[in-house]
Amino acid sequence: MTYSRLRARLGDGEAGMVTAFVVIFTLAILAMAGLVTDGGLALAAKVRAVDDAQAAARAGAQAIDIPLYRQTGQITLDTSQAIADAQSFLAAAGEHGTVTVTGETVTVTVTITRPTQILSIVGVNQLTATGSGSATAQQGP
């Protein structure tokens, strides 16, 4: 039997090497695409969480106790109304968060959880982004 016939019968020994390389390279490309796509979505969720938290804090900081202001001229937040206004803003935006009032400052923290698009292939099913914002009630000039 000649060498060329033997080689044809047994097959090329390097053919499997190309297949393994293609599989590993394809997985690496998918992982990079997942990081880019889902990383971008996570960054967008972070920006949205911060924006919504800051806007909700501003909405809450407008809940001034008007009767007390008329009596004393002192700006004081109506704590329960400030919390309600901030939570109402979050509900209208379709987000969930925590609202705290300390003195004249309203602080809102928003957490957004989004499913992944590509990274779910490797077991990362969701990404969480958190943002916070504060606003203080102040008397204008």
GROMACS elastic network, one bead per residue, 0.5 to 0.9 nm:
[ bonds ]
;  ai    aj funct       b0    kb
    1     4     6  0.84137   500
    1     5     6  0.65042   500
    1     6     6  0.66393   500
    2     5     6  0.53850   500
    2     6     6  0.62493   500
    2     7     6  0.86263   500
    3     6     6  0.50714   500
    3     7     6  0.60245   500
    3     8     6  0.85362   500
    4     7     6  0.50631   500
    4     8     6  0.60969   500
    4     9     6  0.85605   500
    5     8     6  0.50387   500
    5     9     6  0.60968   500
    5    10     6  0.85980   500
    6     9     6  0.50825   500
    6    10     6  0.60782   500
    6    11     6  0.82355   500
    7    10     6  0.52024   500
    7    11     6  0.55681   500
    7    12     6  0.66346   500
    8    11     6  0.52608   500
    8    12     6  0.74880   500
   10    13     6  0.82207   500
   11    14     6  0.88824   500
   11    15     6  0.81610   500
   12    15     6  0.57525   500
   12    16     6  0.84810   500
   13    16     6  0.69111   500
   13    17     6  0.81657   500
   14    17     6  0.52665   500
   14    18     6  0.70172   500
   15    18     6  0.56341   500
   15    19     6  0.68745   500
   16    19     6  0.51634   500
   16    20     6  0.63338   500
   16    21     6  0.86769   500
   17    20     6  0.52519   500
   17    21     6  0.62162   500
   17    22     6  0.86814   500
   18    21     6  0.50942   500
   18    22     6  0.61642   500
   18    23     6  0.86729   500
   19    22     6  0.51410   500
   19    23     6  0.62294   500
   19    24     6  0.86897   500
   20    23     6  0.51726   500
   20    24     6  0.61933   500
   20    25     6  0.84745   500
   21    24     6  0.52467   500
   21    25     6  0.59458   500
   21    26     6  0.84178   500
   22    25     6  0.50912   500
   22    26     6  0.59320   500
   22    27     6  0.85453   500
   23    26     6  0.51559   500
   23    27     6  0.62427   500
   23    28     6  0.86577   500
   24    27     6  0.51768   500
   24    28     6  0.62187   500
   24    29     6  0.87104   500
   25    28     6  0.50601   500
   25    29     6  0.62176   500
   25    30     6  0.86602   500
   26    29     6  0.51107   500
   26    30     6  0.61969   500
   26    31     6  0.86246   500
   27    30     6  0.50646   500
   27    31     6  0.61415   500
   27    32     6  0.86367   500
   28    31     6  0.50860   500
   28    32     6  0.62318   500
   28    33     6  0.86091   500
   29    32     6  0.51212   500
   29    33     6  0.61226   500
   29    34     6  0.85450   500
   30    33     6  0.50231   500
   30    34     6  0.60811   500
   30    35     6  0.86314   500
   30   118     6  0.77688   500
   30   119     6  0.85807   500
   30   121     6  0.89966   500
   31    34     6  0.50025   500
   31    35     6  0.62358   500
   31    36     6  0.86854   500
   31   118     6  0.79725   500
   31   119     6  0.71095   500
   31   121     6  0.88085   500
   31   122     6  0.81214   500
   32    35     6  0.50700   500
   32    36     6  0.62073   500
   32    37     6  0.85392   500
   33    36     6  0.51573   500
   33    37     6  0.59388   500
   33    38     6  0.81867   500
   33   118     6  0.74407   500
   33   119     6  0.86600   500
   34    37     6  0.52124   500
   34    38     6  0.55551   500
   34    39     6  0.74796   500
   34   116     6  0.84155   500
   34   117     6  0.73316   500
   34   119     6  0.50609   500
   34   120     6  0.86178   500
   34   121     6  0.88270   500
   35    38     6  0.54833   500
   35    39     6  0.51804   500
   35    40     6  0.79571   500
   35   118     6  0.81168   500
   35   119     6  0.71752   500
   36    39     6  0.51385   500
   36    40     6  0.59628   500
   36    41     6  0.86178   500
   37    40     6  0.52639   500
   37    41     6  0.63883   500
   37    42     6  0.87567   500
   37   116     6  0.87006   500
   37   117     6  0.74482   500
   37   118     6  0.73704   500
   37   119     6  0.88066   500
   38    42     6  0.60767   500
   38    43     6  0.85449   500
   38   115     6  0.88192   500
   38   116     6  0.58383   500
   38   117     6  0.62867   500
   38   118     6  0.68032   500
   38   119     6  0.69370   500
   38   127     6  0.82287   500
   39    42     6  0.50154   500
   39    43     6  0.61905   500
   39    44     6  0.86208   500
   39   127     6  0.88915   500
   40    43     6  0.50662   500
   40    44     6  0.61906   500
   40    45     6  0.86015   500
   41    44     6  0.50426   500
   41    45     6  0.61507   500
   41    46     6  0.86359   500
   41   114     6  0.82056   500
   41   116     6  0.81546   500
   41   117     6  0.89501   500
   41   127     6  0.87670   500
   42    45     6  0.50180   500
   42    46     6  0.62049   500
   42    47     6  0.87288   500
   42   113     6  0.88729   500
   42   114     6  0.77033   500
   42   116     6  0.87660   500
   42   127     6  0.64324   500
   42   128     6  0.72838   500
   42   129     6  0.65711   500
   43    46     6  0.50346   500
   43    47     6  0.63147   500
   43    48     6  0.86403   500
   43   129     6  0.78831   500
   44    47     6  0.51487   500
   44    48     6  0.61896   500
   44    49     6  0.85961   500
   44   129     6  0.89839   500
   45    48     6  0.50353   500
   45    49     6  0.60418   500
   45    50     6  0.86557   500
   45   112     6  0.65362   500
   45   113     6  0.80415   500
   45   114     6  0.77293   500
   45   128     6  0.80578   500
   45   129     6  0.59578   500
   45   130     6  0.82475   500
   46    49     6  0.50590   500
   46    50     6  0.62789   500
   46    51     6  0.85913   500
   46   111     6  0.85707   500
   46   112     6  0.76700   500
   46   128     6  0.83443   500
   46   130     6  0.60714   500
   46   131     6  0.62161   500
   47    50     6  0.52643   500
   47    51     6  0.61185   500
   47    52     6  0.85829   500
   47   129     6  0.86423   500
   47   131     6  0.75773   500
   48    51     6  0.50336   500
   48    52     6  0.59865   500
   48    53     6  0.83890   500
   48   112     6  0.84767   500
   48   129     6  0.89743   500
   48   131     6  0.79981   500
   49    52     6  0.52785   500
   49    53     6  0.60269   500
   49    54     6  0.85903   500
   49    95     6  0.83241   500
   49   109     6  0.80351   500
   49   110     6  0.54596   500
   49   111     6  0.64718   500
   49   112     6  0.64762   500
   49   129     6  0.69634   500
   49   130     6  0.59831   500
   49   132     6  0.72175   500
   50    53     6  0.51087   500
   50    54     6  0.61158   500
   50    55     6  0.85546   500
   50   109     6  0.80839   500
   50   110     6  0.72417   500
   50   130     6  0.73735   500
   50   132     6  0.54139   500
   50   133     6  0.64438   500
   51    54     6  0.52949   500
   51    55     6  0.61626   500
   51    56     6  0.85520   500
   51   131     6  0.78459   500
   51   132     6  0.83524   500
   51   133     6  0.79180   500
   52    55     6  0.51449   500
   52    56     6  0.59811   500
   52    57     6  0.84662   500
   52    89     6  0.84015   500
   52    90     6  0.70388   500
   52    93     6  0.74387   500
   52    95     6  0.79324   500
   52   108     6  0.87761   500
   52   109     6  0.89371   500
   52   110     6  0.72809   500
   52   131     6  0.82251   500
   52   132     6  0.83927   500
   52   133     6  0.82734   500
   53    56     6  0.51590   500
   53    57     6  0.60870   500
   53    58     6  0.86446   500
   53    86     6  0.87145   500
   53    90     6  0.78853   500
   53    97     6  0.79477   500
   53   107     6  0.79791   500
   53   108     6  0.52040   500
   53   109     6  0.57908   500
   53   110     6  0.57231   500
   53   131     6  0.64797   500
   53   132     6  0.51940   500
   53   134     6  0.77200   500
   54    57     6  0.50854   500
   54    58     6  0.62620   500
   54    59     6  0.86769   500
   54   107     6  0.82363   500
   54   108     6  0.70985   500
   54   109     6  0.87296   500
   54   131     6  0.86686   500
   54   132     6  0.67104   500
   54   134     6  0.60597   500
   54   135     6  0.72614   500
   55    58     6  0.51014   500
   55    59     6  0.62397   500
   55    60     6  0.86984   500
   55    86     6  0.83133   500
   55    89     6  0.79023   500
   55    90     6  0.87615   500
   55   133     6  0.78174   500
   55   134     6  0.88690   500
   55   135     6  0.87464   500
   56    60     6  0.62109   500
   56    61     6  0.86052   500
   56    85     6  0.76700   500
   56    87     6  0.72164   500
   56    88     6  0.82445   500
   56    89     6  0.55275   500
   56    90     6  0.62583   500
   56    99     6  0.87823   500
   56   106     6  0.88046   500
   56   107     6  0.86503   500
   56   108     6  0.67685   500
   56   133     6  0.80879   500
   56   134     6  0.87044   500
   56   135     6  0.88805   500
   57    60     6  0.50714   500
   57    61     6  0.60892   500
   57    62     6  0.88397   500
   57    82     6  0.85263   500
   57    83     6  0.89146   500
   57    85     6  0.88051   500
   57    86     6  0.59688   500
   57    89     6  0.89727   500
   57    99     6  0.79862   500
   57   105     6  0.83806   500
   57   106     6  0.54051   500
   57   107     6  0.57890   500
   57   108     6  0.56487   500
   57   132     6  0.88947   500
   57   133     6  0.62660   500
   57   134     6  0.54095   500
   57   135     6  0.53049   500
   57   136     6  0.83138   500
   58    61     6  0.50293   500
   58    62     6  0.65956   500
   58    86     6  0.78000   500
   58   106     6  0.76488   500
   58   133     6  0.86836   500
   58   134     6  0.73823   500
   58   135     6  0.52962   500
   58   136     6  0.76988   500
   58   137     6  0.84528   500
   59    62     6  0.55976   500
   59    63     6  0.75643   500
   59    82     6  0.75655   500
   59    85     6  0.60798   500
   59    86     6  0.55933   500
   59    88     6  0.89683   500
   59    89     6  0.70651   500
   59   135     6  0.86067   500
   60    63     6  0.57116   500
   60    64     6  0.89375   500
   60    77     6  0.87272   500
   60    79     6  0.87202   500
   60    81     6  0.74271   500
   60    83     6  0.60862   500
   60    84     6  0.74538   500
   60    85     6  0.50800   500
   60    87     6  0.82313   500
   60    89     6  0.85705   500
   60    99     6  0.88487   500
   60   101     6  0.88083   500
   60   105     6  0.89265   500
   60   106     6  0.63004   500
   60   107     6  0.87560   500
   60   135     6  0.79874   500
   60   137     6  0.89080   500
   61    64     6  0.72508   500
   61    77     6  0.70457   500
   61    82     6  0.61404   500
   61    83     6  0.89662   500
   61    85     6  0.86378   500
   61    86     6  0.82886   500
   61   101     6  0.89209   500
   61   104     6  0.74146   500
   61   105     6  0.68327   500
   61   106     6  0.58632   500
   61   134     6  0.87462   500
   61   135     6  0.59509   500
   61   136     6  0.58238   500
   61   137     6  0.51162   500
   61   138     6  0.86751   500
   62    77     6  0.77709   500
   62    82     6  0.71632   500
   62    85     6  0.85069   500
   62   136     6  0.87204   500
   62   137     6  0.65243   500
   63    66     6  0.84710   500
   63    76     6  0.86194   500
   63    77     6  0.57420   500
   63    78     6  0.57893   500
   63    79     6  0.77545   500
   63    80     6  0.88213   500
   63    81     6  0.58848   500
   63    83     6  0.87208   500
   63    85     6  0.74118   500
   63   137     6  0.83408   500
   64    67     6  0.89272   500
   64    68     6  0.86679   500
   64    69     6  0.77426   500
   64    75     6  0.65428   500
   64    76     6  0.57258   500
   64    78     6  0.55769   500
   64    79     6  0.86522   500
   64    81     6  0.84062   500
   64    82     6  0.79206   500
   64   137     6  0.75707   500
   65    68     6  0.56009   500
   65    69     6  0.62370   500
   65    70     6  0.88532   500
   65    75     6  0.72468   500
   65    76     6  0.56909   500
   65    77     6  0.54184   500
   65    79     6  0.86747   500
   65    81     6  0.88456   500
   66    70     6  0.61376   500
   66    71     6  0.86462   500
   66    75     6  0.82570   500
   66    76     6  0.83483   500
   66    77     6  0.88329   500
   66    78     6  0.85825   500
   67    70     6  0.51573   500
   67    71     6  0.63090   500
   67    72     6  0.87045   500
   68    71     6  0.51161   500
   68    72     6  0.59977   500
   68    73     6  0.73675   500
   68    74     6  0.71202   500
   68    75     6  0.78009   500
   68    76     6  0.74016   500
   69    72     6  0.53340   500
   69    74     6  0.50970   500
   69    75     6  0.56388   500
   69    76     6  0.70921   500
   70    73     6  0.56728   500
   70    74     6  0.80819   500
   71    74     6  0.81428   500
   72    75     6  0.84484   500
   74   139     6  0.85665   500
   75   104     6  0.81282   500
   75   137     6  0.71617   500
   75   138     6  0.69419   500
   75   139     6  0.67778   500
   76    79     6  0.87205   500
   76   103     6  0.79277   500
   76   104     6  0.63505   500
   76   137     6  0.76495   500
   77    80     6  0.86695   500
   77    81     6  0.80894   500
   77    82     6  0.68582   500
   77   101     6  0.85578   500
   77   103     6  0.75738   500
   77   104     6  0.57806   500
   77   105     6  0.83507   500
   77   137     6  0.71933   500
   78    81     6  0.53713   500
   78    82     6  0.59724   500
   78    83     6  0.86679   500
   79    82     6  0.50800   500
   79    83     6  0.62366   500
   79    84     6  0.85697   500
   79   100     6  0.88082   500
   79   101     6  0.63586   500
   79   102     6  0.86179   500
   79   103     6  0.86643   500
   79   104     6  0.87113   500
   79   106     6  0.88603   500
   80    83     6  0.52486   500
   80    84     6  0.61469   500
   80    85     6  0.86091   500
   80   101     6  0.88175   500
   81    85     6  0.59507   500
   81    86     6  0.84923   500
   82    85     6  0.51649   500
   82    86     6  0.61716   500
   82    87     6  0.85463   500
   82    99     6  0.88021   500
   82   100     6  0.89613   500
   82   101     6  0.75699   500
   82   106     6  0.74147   500
   83    86     6  0.52453   500
   83    87     6  0.60827   500
   83    88     6  0.84267   500
   83    99     6  0.59985   500
   83   100     6  0.69824   500
   83   101     6  0.72174   500
   83   106     6  0.79383   500
   84    87     6  0.51651   500
   84    88     6  0.59328   500
   84    89     6  0.85845   500
   84    99     6  0.88647   500
   85    89     6  0.62231   500
   85    90     6  0.87035   500
   86    89     6  0.51322   500
   86    90     6  0.63406   500
   86    91     6  0.86955   500
   86    99     6  0.69627   500
   86   106     6  0.84821   500
   86   108     6  0.77024   500
   87    90     6  0.50021   500
   87    91     6  0.61042   500
   87    92     6  0.85900   500
   87    96     6  0.79994   500
   87    97     6  0.76074   500
   87    98     6  0.79496   500
   87    99     6  0.71313   500
   87   108     6  0.89240   500
   88    91     6  0.50616   500
   88    92     6  0.61982   500
   88    93     6  0.86183   500
   89    92     6  0.51368   500
   89    93     6  0.62479   500
   89    94     6  0.86601   500
   89    95     6  0.87435   500
   90    93     6  0.50067   500
   90    94     6  0.61465   500
   90    95     6  0.51431   500
   90    96     6  0.61572   500
   90    97     6  0.72006   500
   90   110     6  0.84946   500
   91    95     6  0.57800   500
   91    96     6  0.68567   500
   92    95     6  0.76804   500
   93    96     6  0.88040   500
   95   110     6  0.71158   500
   95   111     6  0.77970   500
   95   112     6  0.72495   500
   96   109     6  0.86089   500
   96   110     6  0.60239   500
   96   111     6  0.66530   500
   96   112     6  0.76769   500
   97   108     6  0.67184   500
   97   109     6  0.53284   500
   97   111     6  0.61660   500
   97   112     6  0.88233   500
   98   107     6  0.81772   500
   98   108     6  0.56339   500
   98   109     6  0.52905   500
   98   110     6  0.66946   500
   98   111     6  0.88761   500
   99   106     6  0.70630   500
   99   107     6  0.57902   500
   99   109     6  0.66794   500
   99   110     6  0.89592   500
  100   105     6  0.83108   500
  100   106     6  0.58712   500
  100   107     6  0.52976   500
  100   108     6  0.65261   500
  100   109     6  0.88268   500
  101   104     6  0.70029   500
  101   105     6  0.57042   500
  101   107     6  0.63107   500
  101   108     6  0.88435   500
  102   105     6  0.53272   500
  102   106     6  0.65502   500
  102   107     6  0.80008   500
  103   106     6  0.82010   500
  103   136     6  0.87971   500
  104   135     6  0.83506   500
  104   136     6  0.54961   500
  104   137     6  0.55993   500
  104   138     6  0.81465   500
  105   134     6  0.66127   500
  105   135     6  0.55757   500
  105   137     6  0.65839   500
  106   133     6  0.83041   500
  106   134     6  0.54821   500
  106   135     6  0.53959   500
  106   136     6  0.62974   500
  106   137     6  0.83253   500
  107   132     6  0.71508   500
  107   133     6  0.57488   500
  107   135     6  0.66911   500
  107   136     6  0.88297   500
  108   131     6  0.83921   500
  108   132     6  0.54992   500
  108   133     6  0.54609   500
  108   134     6  0.63407   500
  108   135     6  0.89083   500
  109   130     6  0.70658   500
  109   131     6  0.57497   500
  109   133     6  0.66143   500
  109   134     6  0.88840   500
  110   129     6  0.82821   500
  110   130     6  0.56413   500
  110   131     6  0.53544   500
  110   132     6  0.60975   500
  110   133     6  0.87187   500
  111   128     6  0.69059   500
  111   129     6  0.57280   500
  111   131     6  0.65568   500
  111   132     6  0.87298   500
  112   127     6  0.83038   500
  112   128     6  0.56434   500
  112   129     6  0.51921   500
  112   130     6  0.62712   500
  112   131     6  0.85257   500
  113   126     6  0.66130   500
  113   127     6  0.56765   500
  113   129     6  0.63716   500
  113   130     6  0.87172   500
  114   125     6  0.86607   500
  114   126     6  0.54754   500
  114   127     6  0.54488   500
  114   128     6  0.64219   500
  114   129     6  0.83219   500
  115   120     6  0.82092   500
  115   124     6  0.87049   500
  115   125     6  0.57466   500
  115   127     6  0.62971   500
  115   128     6  0.88237   500
  116   119     6  0.58298   500
  116   120     6  0.58851   500
  116   124     6  0.70382   500
  116   125     6  0.54430   500
  116   126     6  0.50741   500
  116   127     6  0.66182   500
  117   120     6  0.65313   500
  117   121     6  0.86363   500
  117   125     6  0.82386   500
  117   126     6  0.87951   500
  118   121     6  0.60136   500
  118   122     6  0.82088   500
  118   124     6  0.86666   500
  118   125     6  0.88114   500
  119   122     6  0.55030   500
  119   123     6  0.66415   500
  119   124     6  0.53172   500
  119   125     6  0.67938   500
  119   126     6  0.85131   500
  120   126     6  0.76683   500
  121   124     6  0.73186   500
  121   125     6  0.82057   500
  122   125     6  0.84512   500
  124   127     6  0.77495   500
